[in-house]
Amino acid sequence: MTILQVPDMHCENCVRRITEALTREGLAFRVDLAGKTVAVDGDQQAVATAVEALDDLGFDAME
């Protein structure tokens, strides 16, 4: 599991948008609003897909 820091995640609407985008990508993940993180379960390709999807939404994500 890889933990991505998503410092621009501020509210439940952010969580909803992230959840919808990562679900569309078929990823296994967990969003933590309080910690401003997204945990991605999978290989580096899954992580790269998640980072790209978050970027498309306007969120910077870093390990």
Rosetta silent file (secondary structure, phi, psi, omega in degrees, C-alpha in Angstrom):
SEQUENCE: MTILQVPDMHCENCVRRITEALTREGLAFRVDLAGKTVAVDGDQQAVATAVEALDDLGFDAME
SCORE:     score description
SCORE:     0.000 S_00000001
   1 L     0.000  135.364  179.092    0.000    0.000    0.000 S_00000001
   2 E  -113.649  131.072  179.378    1.285    3.452   -0.939 S_00000001
   3 E   -97.612  121.600  176.642    0.215    6.548    0.973 S_00000001
   4 E  -103.279  130.552  173.924   -0.187    9.680   -1.121 S_00000001
   5 E   -81.795  130.104  179.642   -0.273   13.078    0.572 S_00000001
   6 L  -128.980   78.633 -171.841   -3.052   15.240   -0.895 S_00000001
   7 L   -64.262  -20.361 -178.562   -2.690   18.587    0.918 S_00000001
   8 L   -88.049    3.626  177.513   -5.381   20.357   -1.131 S_00000001
   9 L   -79.923  116.510 -172.721   -8.145   17.964    0.003 S_00000001
  10 L  -120.115  -18.829 -170.787  -10.330   20.096    2.274 S_00000001
  11 L  -151.377  176.182  179.462  -13.901   18.783    2.400 S_00000001
  12 H   -63.992  -29.686  176.556  -16.328   15.950    1.765 S_00000001
  13 H   -64.541  -39.469  175.203  -16.854   17.231   -1.788 S_00000001
  14 H   -60.393  -45.447  179.793  -13.133   16.679   -2.416 S_00000001
  15 H   -59.993  -43.371 -179.843  -13.465   13.154   -1.012 S_00000001
  16 H   -62.325  -47.188 -179.265  -16.450   12.468   -3.275 S_00000001
  17 H   -62.481  -42.882  179.219  -14.638   13.696   -6.403 S_00000001
  18 H   -64.877  -45.346 -179.372  -11.521   11.679   -5.559 S_00000001
  19 H   -60.125  -45.609  179.587  -13.552    8.570   -4.761 S_00000001
  20 H   -62.044  -44.612 -177.100  -15.479    8.785   -8.033 S_00000001
  21 H   -66.133  -44.657 -177.645  -12.319    9.302  -10.118 S_00000001
  22 H   -72.837  -30.921  175.302  -10.309    6.501   -8.523 S_00000001
  23 H   -65.673  -42.463  176.766  -13.283    4.125   -8.641 S_00000001
  24 H   -58.118  -33.113 -179.842  -13.612    4.818  -12.388 S_00000001
  25 L   -79.536   -6.574  178.228   -9.950    3.818  -12.730 S_00000001
  26 L    76.004   25.691 -177.218  -10.697    0.493  -11.006 S_00000001
  27 L   -90.375  152.768  170.717   -8.276    1.134   -8.150 S_00000001
  28 E   -96.921  123.811 -173.127   -8.356   -0.211   -4.598 S_00000001
  29 E  -156.971  168.746  174.941   -7.894    2.769   -2.286 S_00000001
  30 E  -141.312  130.117  179.774   -8.879    4.485    0.955 S_00000001
  31 E  -102.626  132.119  178.571   -9.376    8.249    1.346 S_00000001
  32 E  -122.481   99.993 -178.361   -8.607    9.906    4.699 S_00000001
  33 L   -63.653  -44.432 -177.890   -9.882   13.490    4.815 S_00000001
  34 L   -60.489  -40.111 -179.685   -8.527   14.194    8.309 S_00000001
  35 L   -89.382   -6.048 -177.633   -5.050   13.047    7.329 S_00000001
  36 L    53.816   48.128 -179.889   -5.329   14.478    3.804 S_00000001
  37 E  -132.668  158.509  170.143   -4.120   11.190    2.349 S_00000001
  38 E  -128.407  122.269  177.361   -5.126    8.587   -0.196 S_00000001
  39 E   -96.251  121.503 -178.353   -3.852    5.042    0.367 S_00000001
  40 E  -108.329  125.362  178.718   -3.526    3.149   -2.916 S_00000001
  41 E   -97.172  116.102  179.544   -3.353   -0.637   -2.836 S_00000001
  42 L   151.954 -173.953 -177.912   -1.410   -1.970   -5.803 S_00000001
  43 L   -80.995 -176.233 -177.835    1.788   -1.775   -7.787 S_00000001
  44 H   -63.126  -29.434  177.313    3.605    1.331   -9.031 S_00000001
  45 H   -66.012  -39.948  177.175    1.355    1.428  -12.107 S_00000001
  46 H   -63.287  -41.528  178.588   -1.711    1.678   -9.849 S_00000001
  47 H   -63.932  -44.411  179.395   -0.025    4.490   -7.908 S_00000001
  48 H   -61.815  -39.637  177.629    0.887    6.301  -11.130 S_00000001
  49 H   -63.095  -42.958  178.943   -2.718    5.962  -12.328 S_00000001
  50 H   -63.490  -44.888 -179.986   -3.978    7.401   -9.036 S_00000001
  51 H   -61.061  -42.599  179.475   -1.534   10.333   -9.173 S_00000001
  52 H   -64.829  -43.115  179.039   -2.600   11.091  -12.747 S_00000001
  53 H   -63.422  -41.575  178.042   -6.306   10.915  -11.858 S_00000001
  54 H   -64.805  -41.339  177.884   -5.761   13.223   -8.876 S_00000001
  55 H   -60.594  -41.851  178.497   -3.793   15.620  -11.061 S_00000001
  56 H   -60.493  -28.788  178.137   -6.652   15.670  -13.576 S_00000001
  57 H   -84.374   -9.381 -179.002   -8.915   16.777  -10.712 S_00000001
  58 L    95.956   13.714  178.753   -6.474   19.543   -9.740 S_00000001
  59 L  -103.430  130.575  170.428   -4.987   17.848   -6.665 S_00000001
  60 L   -79.765  132.443  178.456   -1.244   17.573   -6.141 S_00000001
  61 L  -130.146  132.252  178.861   -0.411   14.129   -4.785 S_00000001
  62 E  -141.840  151.244  179.076    2.977   13.011   -3.524 S_00000001
  63 L   -76.710    0.000    0.000    4.387   10.035   -1.677 S_00000001
